[in-house]
Amino acid sequence: MSKYYNTFCVKSQNEPYNRGRKLVDSNLTENFILDLFREQDSIHTLRSSSKESSFQFHPPEQRPEQETQRVRSEQKETNTSKIIFISHRSTDKPIADMLVGFLLGTGFPKESVFCSSLPGNDINEQISKEVKSALKHSIVNIAILSQDYYQSAYCLNEAGILWYEDTPLIPIALPEINPSNMYGFLNSEYKLRRLDSDTDIAYIYDIANGAISKPNTKASIITYENKKLREMYGTYIKTRKTLKESSIVEGTFSIEELTTDDERIVLYYILQKNVRKVSKLDVLRWLNEHEIHDVNVDNAFDLLSTFEGSIVNNDILEFGIKAFRKYSTEKGKIRPDLERFVNKHTRLAADEFKKLWTSNTIDSNTKLFIAYIEDEKIHSFGDRWMAEGQIESIRQWESKNALFSTLSTNYGRCLEFLIQHELVYTSSWTKYDNPREYALYPSLQKFLFDCPSKIVEELQEIKNSYLDIPF
């Protein structure tokens, strides 16, 4: 396997927001990756050798035929070596055409702008030769992001190449795209630009102008073309329909009307349980059991209650019957889409504990607390007025093992460490909604109750260091 393909894979696998998605879609073959970088190697070799070799000038009438062909080839390469590459879904071609019109109107040569919407580009199994060539010569990359773009395997493959290249990348977002629903290679790490913004259009021009050599364009022309693009874009957006909207008319289904991860994850729970009424307490219990973090259930209930016939009463969401039937009928199709948002918020406490342990981040007192948990198989921990019962349990353990009273004295601080590192969750509240008890996350409980022998030995050494042996 080519070193470039391996590099591509390794780098891509480190991308944090690729959960549940194959690194390179099946539509993007290994041969394409190999061909792309093999050809790049050839170009770099040709350029290097031409620079290093001596060159003797001949007048055209005296120039050998082979030399003439070489010069023509180099001239052709020079003319096409700087490309503004525009990646987009074919359904968004009208917007790409507007952007191309702006670039040409502000003085960029036609041959320096390339759109990936050649006929059939988003349905072929492989990226076309024209697109390969443009990718190799691009000096500025622009991606027009839409719902349709993210639903296209071809576009996502193309996005992977844009992400990998060390070339300025400008993501242009259509109205339905925002940082919270970006994913894959082109995720929320990128700053979005919009074509209804004077400033963003000016930014696009400045980046392209700094990369492509062209005659100076009058400021008045740039201002005119900027305004023209914004007006054309605004008019088009008012009547634009995405593939999602078209498919709804045809009877298929989409979840894009859900705009936050909170409601997507709670809807996933509703469909999994196949119930229309759900309580906040039940949802929280499910989130904790599956170690799904950073979900605002109140916000989810509030947003889902806006569906026709839906209400929230006493922390219970009653999903509208029409909405419930609409979603539950199509749950086989939409649950995989919702599941990737669940996966995005899932973090196992056992994994976090292993990182803390191997990095020696846990101090000796907290390790002693872990030894107590492992010895006594403790999974819940009292706080506030319930803390005294826990401390008494620790004192008995210290007495049984002839240990100093270090842990019982420092119980509160040790528990706080587990809370801060999300190793435990709130399992019980006071009537004023203050935490009064915490519990180990399931993955960590399973790990500690069947602890690897190496860690058990280390915990025993920690206990030995706290032995209260009179001399």
N, C-alpha and C positions, 0 to 999 in steps of 0.2 A: 504494500500500500504506500502511496506517495506520502512523503513527509508533510506536504501541504494539507492533504486530506486528514492526516492524523492531527495536525495542528488545529485545523478547523473544528474537528470533533472535540478535542480537549477543551478548546476555548469555549465552544458553545455549551458544553455540558456544565460549565461553571455559571452559566447564565441563570440567575435566581428565579426567573419567572417562566421556566420551561416545563413546569410540572405537568405531567399528563400528556405532553406533546412530544412526538418523536423529534429528535434533533434535526434530521433532514428528512422531509417527507418522502414517501416512496416514489412520488412523482419526480423527485430530484435525484437522479441516479449517481452512483459513485463515479461513473465514467465522465459525467459532466464536471464534477469537482476536479478529477484528474486532468481532463482536457483543458479546463480553464487555467489551472496553474502551470501545466506543462507548456501551454502556449505563452503564458506570462514569462516563464523561464527563457523561452526562445527569444522573446522580444528583448528581455534584459541582456541576454548574451549577444544578440545582434548589435544592440546599441553600444555595449561595452567594447566589442571588437572593432566597431567602426571608429570609435574614439581613439583606440590605442593604435590602430594601423595607420601607416602613412598614406596620404592620398595625393595623387598627382593630378592637377587640373589639365583637362584637354578642352580646347575649343570644340563646339558641337560638331563641326565637320570632321575633326580628327579623333573624336571620342570613340573608343571601341564599343561595339554593340553591347557587350556584357556590362561595361561600365555605365552606359546609357540606361540600361534596364535597372541597374542598381540605384542610380540617382533618382530615376522616376519612382521607384519603389519607396525610397526614403522620403521623397517629396510627398507622396501619397500618404505615407504613415504620419508625417508631420501635420498634414492637413486634417487628419482625423484623430490625432492623438489627444485632443482636448475636447471632451464631451460633457455637456450637462445632461445627466441621465435622469429621466422622470419615470418613476415606477408607480403604476396605478392599475386598478381593475378596469377592464374594458367598459364596464357600466359607468365608470366615472370619466370616460373619454371626453365628454363635453367640457369638463373642468380642466382637464389636461390641455385641451385645445386652447382654452382661454389663457392658460399660463404660457403656452408656447407663443400665442399671439402677443402677449405682453413682452416676452423676451425678444422676439423678432422686432417688435415695434420700438424697443429701446436700443436696437442696434446690434444685437447678437446675430452672427451669421447663421443661416438656416442649418448648415451642416454641423453646427456645434451643439444642436439640441436634438436629443433622441427620446422618444416616448416608447414605453414597452408595450403599448397596446396594438402591436401589429396583429393582423387578423389571426385569431385562434391562439394567441399567446397564453390565455388563461385556461385553456382546455387541453393543450398538448401535454404529452407525458414528459417532454424534455424542453428545456429552454432553447429557443431558436439560436441559429448561428449569428443572426443580426444582433440579438440581445447579448450574446456572449461577447461579441466584438465590442459593443458599446460599453459593457461593464468593464472590460479590460482597459478601455481608454477614458473612462469617466474621470473627471477632475472635480466635479460637484455632483452629488446625488440628491435627488428630491423624491420623497415618497408622499403620495396623496392618500391619506389614511381615511377609510370609511368602514362601515359595517361590512359592506360587500368585499372590501380588501381583506379584512381579517377572516372572512369565510372562504377565501380562495386559497387552496393548497399551493397553487402556482405562485401567487403573490407572496405567501409566507416564505416560500423557498427563495424568491427573489430578495425578500427582506433580509434573510439570513446572509446573503452575499453582501448586501449593502452594509449590514452591521459589521461584517468581518473586515471589509476594506478600510484602509487608513485614508479615507477620503471624507471631506466635509459632508455631513448628512443633514438635510433640512426636512423634518416631517411637517407636512401641511395637513391639518385636521379639518374634516368636514364637521358640520354642526353636532352630529351624534357622538363624536369621539372626544373624550377627555382623559386626563391621566388615570382616572380610576378604572376605565375599561380598556386600557391598552394592555397588550400582553405579547408573549413571544419575544422575538429579537427586538422589535420596535416597541418598547414598553415605556413606562412613565419616567425612565431616566432621561428621556429626550424632552427638550422644550418644544412645545407645539407652536406652529405658526398658522395664521388664518388669513384667508384671502378677502375678508371684509375689514382687514386692519391696514390702514395706511402705513403704520410703522413696520408691520411684518412684511408687507410687500417690498418696502424700501430695504429691509434687511436681506430679503431674497436677492434683490438686484445687486446690493453691495457685495454679497458673497460671490455671486456669479461673475460680476464685473472684475473682482479681484483675481479671479482664476482664469478668465478668458481674455485674450488680447483682442481688442476691437477699437475702432475709432471712438473718440469721445462723443457722448450724446448730450445735447442741450438739456439743461435742467427742466425747461418748460415742457419738452417732449416726455421726459420721464414722469413728470407730474401728471401730464395728460393721460399717459398710458396707465399710470397707477389708478387714477380715478375711473378710467374706462373699465379696467379689470374689476374693480370693486363693484361697479354698477352692474356689469354683466353677470358677475357671480351672484350678487344679491337677487337679481331677477330670476336667475336659473334656480336658486335654492328654494324659492317660494313654490315652485311647481315640481320640484324634483321628487322622484320616488326611488327608494332603494329596492334592492332585490327582496329584502325582508317584507316591505310593504306590498310589493307585487305578489309575493308568495302567499300572504295572508288572504288577499283577494281570491287567489286560486284554491284556498282551503288548507294550505299547510300552516306550520306553526313556528313562532319565534319567541324568544324570551327577552328581546332587546328593549321591551317597554319597562323592564326592571332596570333601575339605574344605579343601585348600590349593592355592594356585597352583602350587606345586612339582610335585605329582603330576599336576595337570591338564595342565601344559605337557609333562611327560615322556610322559604318555599320548598327547598330540597327536603327539609325535615317533614313538612306537611305531606309531600308526595310519597316519601318513604313510609310514613305511618299510615297514609291513606285516610286521613281524618280531616274534617273541616274546622273543628274547634280545637285550638291548642292553647295551653296555658304558658305563661312566661316561665313558671317554675319548671315545667316539663322540658321546655326548650333549653333552659340553662343547664338542667341535669344532663340532657343529651350532649350539649356542647362540651361539658366537662368530661363526660365519659369518653368522648372521642377526641378530646384535647384539641378542640377547635377554638382558636383565640381571636380576640379583637372583633367581636360581633356585638353590636348594639341592638339588643332584642327590642327595646322600647322603640327605637327608630324604625326597625323592620315592621313592627306591629302598626305603627303610625302610617307608614307608606302603604302597606298592604291593605289597610282599612279604607283606602281611597277607592278600591275596586267596588263596583256596584254591588250593593247589598252587604258589604263587609262592615263590621263594627268591632270596637275594642271595649270591653267592659270588665272591670275588676281584674285586670291583667290577663284576660282571656281574649284571644283573637277568634272571632267567628268569621271565617272567610265566606264571601258571597257565593251562593250556590252556583250561579252562572260561571263565575271565575273558577271555582273549584272544578266544575265539570270540564271547563275548557282546558285547564292545565292537566288534570288527572287523566283525561282521555288521551293526551299526547305525552304522558310521562316517560314512556319508553324512548321517545325521541329527545326529550329535553333534559332528562336527568343527567346524561353524560356531560352536557354543557354546564349544568349547575354544579356538577361534582368537581369540576376543575377549580371553582371558586372555594369549595369546601377544602380541597387539597391545599389551596394557596394559604389558607388560614390554619392549617393543621401543623402543630409543632409538638413532638413527643418529648415529655419531660425526661424520659430515660436517656434520650440523645443529649439533652442539655446537661444532665448530671454527668454523663461520661466525659463530656468536654471539660466541665469544671474540675472533675477529678484528675484527668490526665494533665491538665494545665496547672495543677497545684494551686488552684484559686481558692479552694475551701480551707479555712483555717482549722487548727487542731480542735478547738472547742466544738465547731460545727461537725467535724468528723466524729467526735465523741457522740454527738447527737445522732449521727447516722448509725453509729454502733448500737446505740440504744434502740433505734427503730428496727435495725436488723435482728438484734437479739430477741426483743419482745414482740416482734411482728406488729408494730404500732402503725396504724394507717390514718388515724385522725388525731388532731391536736387542738386543745382548748385555748381560747383567747379570752381576754377580759375576765369576767368573774369565773369562767370555766378554766382559766389558766391554772388556778390553784390545784385543781384535781390532777392536772397533768404534771405539775411540779411534784406533787406528792408521789405519783407513780414513778417519776425519775429518781426521787430520793430512795424509794424502796429498791430500785435497780442499782443505784450507787452503793447502797448498804450491802446488797447481796453480792456485789462484785468487789467489795472493799475499796471503793473509789472515793477520792476527794469529792466534795459537793460542788465541783466546778460547773457541771452541766445544769443542776437545779438552780444555781445562782444566775446562770447566763441563758436560761431557757428562752426568754423573750427575744434576745438578740439572735439566737440560732434560728428560731422560727421565722424571724423577719428575713433572714438570708434566704430561706426556702421560698418565702412569698415573693421577694424581689426577683428571683430567678425563675419564677413560674414553675416551681417544682410541686406546689400545692395549689389548691383552689378553695374558695369559700364554699363550705358545705352547709353552713347554718348561720342564720342572722338573728339579731335581737329584734324586738318589735319596732325599733327605730331604724331598722335596716342597716345596722352596724354588724360587721362580721364577729361571730362568737366561736366559730369552729372552722378548722381547715382540714382538708383531706389530701392525701397523696394522689397525684394523677395516676390512673391505672397502669400506664407503662412503667412508671418508676416503682410503684408498689410491686409489680410482678418481678422487676429486676432486683430489688432489694430483698424480697422474700425468698428469692432463689439466687442469691448473690454469688458471683464467680469466686472461686477459692482464693484467687490472688487478692481480691479486695477484702475478703473475710480475714485473711492473714494480716493485711495492713490495719484493719479495724482492731484486731487483737493487739497489735503493737501500740496503737493509740490508747487503748484501755490500759495496757501495762504501764504506760507513761503517766497515768493518773492514779496509780495504786497508792492507797493510804496505808503504808506498811510501817508500823512503829519500829524503831531501832532501840 
